[in-house]
Amino acid sequence: MGLSTAEMYRRLAHSSTYSSLEWSKERVGAWSAGKLPTEEFLHNDLEIPVFQKYLFFQPLFDQIEKEFGLKSLLSGSGSCCFSWLPKGFDGLKELKEMIELAWGDECWVEKTYLIR
């Protein structure tokens, strides 16, 4: 499945629901100063138009949050999604099964690490 980045930016521009420059600067400043953890800092305005057009994202993200307590986000305009896993998270097998059940076994699920 391919999502058109140009279409998602066009939808975002027409909706005027994007974050303000002031809000963005405040968050970057708080994150840079160590006052906002990375997992809370991450935000993607493109989720709004993507979720409006592709109704299958939000229910899975909600289910992941409800069952595992994980926040899920789109990367860019939806080329991939990710969830921030806390140290010691032991539900990866169940999480992967949930995603594959929702989106099919052709979706790709991989555990990676953030290098700081």
C-alpha positions in Angstrom: 0.0 0.0 0.0 1.3 3.4 -0.8 0.4 6.7 0.7 0.9 9.8 -1.3 3.0 12.2 0.7 1.9 15.1 -1.6 -1.7 14.3 -1.0 -1.3 14.1 2.8 0.5 17.5 2.8 -2.2 19.0 0.7 -4.9 17.6 3.0 -3.0 19.0 6.0 -2.7 22.4 4.4 -6.4 22.6 3.7 -7.4 21.5 7.2 -5.2 24.1 8.9 -4.7 21.7 11.8 -0.9 21.8 11.9 1.1 22.8 14.9 2.0 26.4 15.4 5.6 27.6 15.1 5.5 28.8 18.7 4.3 25.4 20.0 6.9 23.6 18.0 9.7 25.9 19.2 8.6 25.5 22.8 8.6 21.7 22.5 12.0 21.6 20.8 13.4 23.9 23.5 11.9 21.7 26.3 13.3 18.6 24.7 16.7 20.1 24.1 16.9 21.2 27.7 16.0 17.7 28.9 12.6 18.8 30.2 10.6 16.7 27.8 11.4 13.0 27.2 11.9 11.9 23.6 8.9 9.6 23.6 6.7 12.5 24.7 8.4 14.9 22.3 7.6 12.9 19.2 4.6 14.3 17.3 3.4 14.1 13.7 0.8 16.5 12.3 0.4 14.3 9.2 -1.4 11.7 11.3 -4.6 13.9 11.1 -5.1 13.7 7.3 -3.8 10.1 7.1 -6.2 8.9 9.8 -9.1 10.7 8.1 -8.4 9.0 4.8 -7.2 5.6 6.0 -9.5 4.5 8.8 -7.5 1.4 9.8 -4.7 3.3 11.5 -6.5 4.8 14.5 -8.2 1.6 15.7 -4.9 -0.4 15.8 -3.1 2.5 17.5 -5.8 2.7 20.1 -5.8 -1.1 20.7 -2.0 -1.0 21.1 -2.3 1.8 23.6 -5.1 0.0 25.5 -3.5 -3.4 25.6 0.2 -2.5 25.9 0.2 1.1 27.1 2.3 2.1 24.1 2.1 5.3 22.0 2.2 4.6 18.3 3.1 7.2 15.6 3.4 7.5 11.9 6.8 8.1 10.5 6.4 10.9 7.9 3.3 10.6 5.9 2.7 6.9 6.8 5.5 5.1 5.1 5.9 3.3 8.4 4.6 3.3 12.0 6.4 2.8 15.3 5.8 2.4 18.9 8.2 3.5 21.6 9.0 0.4 23.7 10.1 0.9 27.3 13.1 -0.9 28.7 12.2 -4.4 29.7 9.1 -4.6 27.4 8.3 -8.3 27.1 5.2 -8.2 25.0 6.9 -8.0 21.5 5.6 -11.4 20.3 2.0 -10.5 21.3 2.3 -7.0 19.8 3.6 -8.4 16.5 0.7 -10.9 16.5 -1.8 -8.1 17.1 -0.4 -6.0 14.2 -0.3 -8.9 11.8 -3.9 -9.9 12.8 -5.0 -6.3 12.0 -3.0 -5.7 8.9 -2.0 -9.1 7.5 1.1 -11.2 7.7 2.7 -9.3 4.8 3.3 -6.3 7.1 6.8 -5.9 8.4 7.4 -5.7 12.1 11.0 -5.2 13.4 12.4 -4.2 16.8 15.1 -1.5 16.5 17.0 0.7 18.9 17.5 4.4 19.1 21.1 5.4 19.4 21.5 8.6 21.5 
